Amino acid sequence: VKMDIAYRIVVFSLPESDAQTRTADFVQHQVFAARLLNDMADFPEFFPSLLSSTTMNALCLLLTQLAEVEALVLHCFARLSEWLDNLEPIVDQGALEYLSQFFRTSRPSMCVAAKRKLGSSSRGDRESESSATVGERHLRAIQYCASVLATFVRFGSSVSVEYSVILEALQHTSDIKVLAEISRLLYWLLRRHSPNEVLSRLEAAAQPSSLQTVVATLCSA
């Protein structure tokens, strides 16, 4: 019953036209649906329903359509991927491609810049506060996405990883949770692939001297 309610919210709250995609009701319903699905991921009895094609498609649709639910959707995937038996169904439903695409298009440095802007604002203006909130939410999404990708790499799945995002996160982010998951992802890439291959990809993605900066940061941690 709960799964039916959650999925119907996802389906029936979809906009009838492009003009309706940013209404307050639309956003509220989508956030509610994402929260419900995320909470259900704590209970193994809901796994069959959560891993069904309809629910996986709904989660991927939410991830691609609405920034407000990115962290919730990715947290749901992170919870599901904690159970080894759930990894194959996630791959079979094609969700891993959406997760890789999200990671590839994420921008850790922009999140950090938004938070710094709020900290340096003498008036704490509403625009800076809103940008910082969006930045914090996106950082959490990056954290959960890196966690999921690291798990799949660890257990041998073929995962497309954007190395420039790894470098960007290590260079510009001081959030310990984000750094932990990004470092875990890099660790399993090094374990599962040739270290020379991984380092070559990092070098290819790096700006001048950025790789040396990242290595120095990791060594001093």
Contacts in CASP RR format, 6 or more apart in sequence:
PFRMAT RR
TARGET T0000
AUTHOR 0000-0000-0000
METHOD contacts of the structure
MODEL  1
VKMDIAYRIVVFSLPESDAQTRTADFVQHQVFAARLLNDMADFPEFFPSL
LSSTTMNALCLLLTQLAEVEALVLHCFARLSEWLDNLEPIVDQGALEYLS
QFFRTSRPSMCVAAKRKLGSSSRGDRESESSATVGERHLRAIQYCASVLA
TFVRFGSSVSVEYSVILEALQHTSDIKVLAEISRLLYWLLRRHSPNEVLS
RLEAAAQPSSLQTVVATLCSA
2 36 0 8 1.000
2 40 0 8 1.000
2 46 0 8 1.000
3 40 0 8 1.000
3 46 0 8 1.000
3 49 0 8 1.000
3 50 0 8 1.000
3 55 0 8 1.000
5 36 0 8 1.000
6 33 0 8 1.000
6 36 0 8 1.000
6 37 0 8 1.000
6 40 0 8 1.000
6 55 0 8 1.000
7 54 0 8 1.000
7 55 0 8 1.000
7 58 0 8 1.000
9 29 0 8 1.000
9 30 0 8 1.000
9 32 0 8 1.000
9 33 0 8 1.000
9 36 0 8 1.000
10 30 0 8 1.000
10 33 0 8 1.000
10 58 0 8 1.000
10 61 0 8 1.000
10 62 0 8 1.000
11 58 0 8 1.000
13 25 0 8 1.000
13 26 0 8 1.000
13 29 0 8 1.000
13 30 0 8 1.000
13 33 0 8 1.000
15 21 0 8 1.000
15 23 0 8 1.000
15 26 0 8 1.000
20 26 0 8 1.000
21 65 0 8 1.000
27 66 0 8 1.000
27 68 0 8 1.000
30 62 0 8 1.000
30 65 0 8 1.000
30 66 0 8 1.000
30 68 0 8 1.000
30 69 0 8 1.000
31 66 0 8 1.000
31 68 0 8 1.000
31 69 0 8 1.000
31 72 0 8 1.000
33 58 0 8 1.000
33 62 0 8 1.000
33 69 0 8 1.000
34 59 0 8 1.000
34 62 0 8 1.000
34 69 0 8 1.000
34 72 0 8 1.000
34 73 0 8 1.000
34 76 0 8 1.000
35 72 0 8 1.000
37 50 0 8 1.000
37 55 0 8 1.000
37 58 0 8 1.000
37 59 0 8 1.000
37 72 0 8 1.000
37 73 0 8 1.000
37 76 0 8 1.000
38 72 0 8 1.000
38 73 0 8 1.000
38 75 0 8 1.000
38 76 0 8 1.000
38 79 0 8 1.000
40 46 0 8 1.000
40 49 0 8 1.000
40 50 0 8 1.000
41 50 0 8 1.000
41 75 0 8 1.000
41 76 0 8 1.000
41 79 0 8 1.000
41 80 0 8 1.000
42 79 0 8 1.000
44 83 0 8 1.000
47 80 0 8 1.000
47 83 0 8 1.000
47 86 0 8 1.000
49 55 0 8 1.000
50 56 0 8 1.000
50 76 0 8 1.000
50 80 0 8 1.000
51 80 0 8 1.000
51 86 0 8 1.000
51 89 0 8 1.000
51 90 0 8 1.000
51 93 0 8 1.000
53 93 0 8 1.000
56 89 0 8 1.000
56 90 0 8 1.000
56 93 0 8 1.000
56 94 0 8 1.000
56 95 0 8 1.000
57 93 0 8 1.000
59 73 0 8 1.000
59 76 0 8 1.000
59 77 0 8 1.000
59 95 0 8 1.000
60 94 0 8 1.000
60 95 0 8 1.000
60 98 0 8 1.000
62 69 0 8 1.000
62 73 0 8 1.000
63 69 0 8 1.000
63 70 0 8 1.000
63 73 0 8 1.000
63 74 0 8 1.000
63 98 0 8 1.000
63 99 0 8 1.000
63 102 0 8 1.000
64 98 0 8 1.000
64 101 0 8 1.000
64 102 0 8 1.000
67 134 0 8 1.000
67 137 0 8 1.000
67 138 0 8 1.000
68 137 0 8 1.000
70 102 0 8 1.000
70 137 0 8 1.000
70 138 0 8 1.000
70 141 0 8 1.000
71 137 0 8 1.000
71 138 0 8 1.000
71 140 0 8 1.000
71 141 0 8 1.000
71 144 0 8 1.000
74 99 0 8 1.000
74 102 0 8 1.000
74 140 0 8 1.000
74 141 0 8 1.000
74 144 0 8 1.000
74 145 0 8 1.000
74 148 0 8 1.000
75 140 0 8 1.000
75 144 0 8 1.000
77 90 0 8 1.000
77 95 0 8 1.000
77 99 0 8 1.000
77 144 0 8 1.000
77 145 0 8 1.000
77 148 0 8 1.000
78 144 0 8 1.000
78 147 0 8 1.000
78 148 0 8 1.000
80 86 0 8 1.000
80 90 0 8 1.000
81 87 0 8 1.000
81 90 0 8 1.000
81 147 0 8 1.000
81 148 0 8 1.000
81 151 0 8 1.000
81 152 0 8 1.000
82 151 0 8 1.000
84 155 0 8 1.000
87 151 0 8 1.000
87 152 0 8 1.000
87 155 0 8 1.000
87 157 0 8 1.000
90 96 0 8 1.000
91 152 0 8 1.000
91 157 0 8 1.000
96 152 0 8 1.000
96 157 0 8 1.000
96 159 0 8 1.000
97 160 0 8 1.000
99 145 0 8 1.000
99 148 0 8 1.000
99 149 0 8 1.000
100 149 0 8 1.000
100 159 0 8 1.000
100 160 0 8 1.000
100 161 0 8 1.000
100 162 0 8 1.000
102 141 0 8 1.000
102 145 0 8 1.000
103 142 0 8 1.000
103 145 0 8 1.000
103 146 0 8 1.000
103 149 0 8 1.000
103 161 0 8 1.000
103 162 0 8 1.000
103 165 0 8 1.000
104 160 0 8 1.000
104 162 0 8 1.000
104 165 0 8 1.000
106 138 0 8 1.000
106 141 0 8 1.000
106 142 0 8 1.000
106 145 0 8 1.000
106 165 0 8 1.000
107 138 0 8 1.000
107 165 0 8 1.000
107 168 0 8 1.000
108 139 0 8 1.000
108 142 0 8 1.000
108 165 0 8 1.000
108 168 0 8 1.000
108 169 0 8 1.000
108 172 0 8 1.000
108 173 0 8 1.000
108 178 0 8 1.000
109 168 0 8 1.000
109 171 0 8 1.000
109 172 0 8 1.000
109 173 0 8 1.000
110 135 0 8 1.000
110 138 0 8 1.000
111 134 0 8 1.000
111 135 0 8 1.000
111 136 0 8 1.000
111 138 0 8 1.000
111 139 0 8 1.000
111 142 0 8 1.000
111 173 0 8 1.000
112 139 0 8 1.000
112 172 0 8 1.000
112 173 0 8 1.000
112 174 0 8 1.000
114 128 0 8 1.000
114 131 0 8 1.000
114 132 0 8 1.000
114 134 0 8 1.000
114 135 0 8 1.000
115 132 0 8 1.000
115 135 0 8 1.000
115 136 0 8 1.000
117 128 0 8 1.000
117 131 0 8 1.000
117 132 0 8 1.000
118 124 0 8 1.000
118 128 0 8 1.000
118 129 0 8 1.000
118 131 0 8 1.000
118 132 0 8 1.000
119 128 0 8 1.000
119 132 0 8 1.000
121 128 0 8 1.000
139 173 0 8 1.000
139 175 0 8 1.000
139 178 0 8 1.000
142 165 0 8 1.000
142 169 0 8 1.000
142 178 0 8 1.000
142 182 0 8 1.000
143 175 0 8 1.000
143 177 0 8 1.000
143 178 0 8 1.000
143 181 0 8 1.000
144 181 0 8 1.000
146 169 0 8 1.000
146 178 0 8 1.000
146 181 0 8 1.000
146 182 0 8 1.000
146 184 0 8 1.000
146 185 0 8 1.000
147 181 0 8 1.000
147 184 0 8 1.000
147 185 0 8 1.000
149 159 0 8 1.000
149 161 0 8 1.000
149 185 0 8 1.000
150 181 0 8 1.000
150 184 0 8 1.000
150 185 0 8 1.000
150 187 0 8 1.000
150 188 0 8 1.000
152 159 0 8 1.000
153 159 0 8 1.000
153 161 0 8 1.000
153 185 0 8 1.000
153 188 0 8 1.000
153 189 0 8 1.000
153 192 0 8 1.000
154 188 0 8 1.000
154 191 0 8 1.000
154 192 0 8 1.000
156 192 0 8 1.000
161 185 0 8 1.000
161 189 0 8 1.000
162 205 0 8 1.000
163 198 0 8 1.000
163 201 0 8 1.000
163 202 0 8 1.000
163 204 0 8 1.000
163 205 0 8 1.000
164 205 0 8 1.000
164 206 0 8 1.000
166 182 0 8 1.000
166 185 0 8 1.000
166 186 0 8 1.000
166 202 0 8 1.000
166 205 0 8 1.000
167 202 0 8 1.000
167 205 0 8 1.000
167 206 0 8 1.000
167 210 0 8 1.000
167 211 0 8 1.000
167 214 0 8 1.000
169 178 0 8 1.000
169 179 0 8 1.000
169 182 0 8 1.000
170 179 0 8 1.000
170 182 0 8 1.000
170 183 0 8 1.000
170 214 0 8 1.000
170 217 0 8 1.000
170 218 0 8 1.000
171 210 0 8 1.000
171 213 0 8 1.000
171 214 0 8 1.000
171 217 0 8 1.000
173 179 0 8 1.000
173 182 0 8 1.000
183 218 0 8 1.000
186 198 0 8 1.000
189 198 0 8 1.000
190 198 0 8 1.000
202 211 0 8 1.000
202 214 0 8 1.000
203 211 0 8 1.000
206 214 0 8 1.000
END
